[in-house]
Amino acid sequence: MARFSLKRKAACALLFSVAFCEEEDKEAWPKRGKTRQWIKRRKEKGLFNVIDELRIEDTAAYREMMRMNYETFKQILDKIEPLITKRQVQGGHKVIKPAERLAITIRYLATGESFASLHFQFRCGESTISYIVREVCQAIFKVLGPEYLKVPSSNEEWENVSYLFEDRWQYPNCIGAIDGKHVRIKPPPGSGSHYFNYKKWHSVVLIAVAGPNYECLYADVGTNGQVSDGGVWSKCNLLQSLENGTMGVPQGRPLPFGKDPVPYVLLGDDAFALRPFLMKPFPQRNLTMEKRVYNYRFV
């Protein structure tokens, strides 16, 4: 609430200053469609220069800033560059290079900063950044989606996921870790409280299944924020497919040192209902040593 109050006070102060500013101050603002001078100095003083310096001089800082190393960045750029390259129009504004467009988008995805904040960092128009992020995300999804957002569909693929979970995390018969995330949004006009969640802000719900190497095996996003994780999961097509056995998940296999077959399972928290194919930790009270060990291994 304190954070909200500060934002509200800042907004009120801004409105007050704009409403009561003198006429000569109004004339100091650039006319619509005219690029401000400080934005024109993007090439010399924009954040792109800092990114290049980190790439050359401090690879650890580059990774911290971009949430990936330069080699990964370059691989993504090489794949989507034809889709985000713009042609220079004679007499028009200088186009923003593909590498810069990708850097803006990666920074937005890595930090969750607003377009207004990135507008000052990269010295690009706010509406320009909005367009760039949307276009680059669509290009990433189109080119990399089929390769990296592929849900396992056969016994062999699910068994491979299970073996990797057991090898890396010592949890046998696991085919994924599931959780929900509220993604903050600006509510559509006229939506009222439809997207208003229990955290007191507007969102859509993302349900995702992560693999043993943090890869995304499945995602469902778009349900309004009023709905809980469990509510989204109850209507999810993944749940329906697991219930009717159309996901290609094997029937089960014995646990280490066991004889009877045990189902393959997803791992979730208390927001999800316990099912034969979904396990959750024991409640944190009156735990035996065996239950404590299980919870430790679970998380």
Helices and strands as residue ranges (DSSP letters): H 2-19, H 23-27, H 37-40, H 42-45, H 47-57, H 59-66, H 70-84, H 98-111, H 115-122, H 126-148, H 155-169, E 174-184, E 203-210, E 216-224, H 229-234, H 237-244, E 253-254, E 261-262, E 265-267, E 278-279, H 289-298
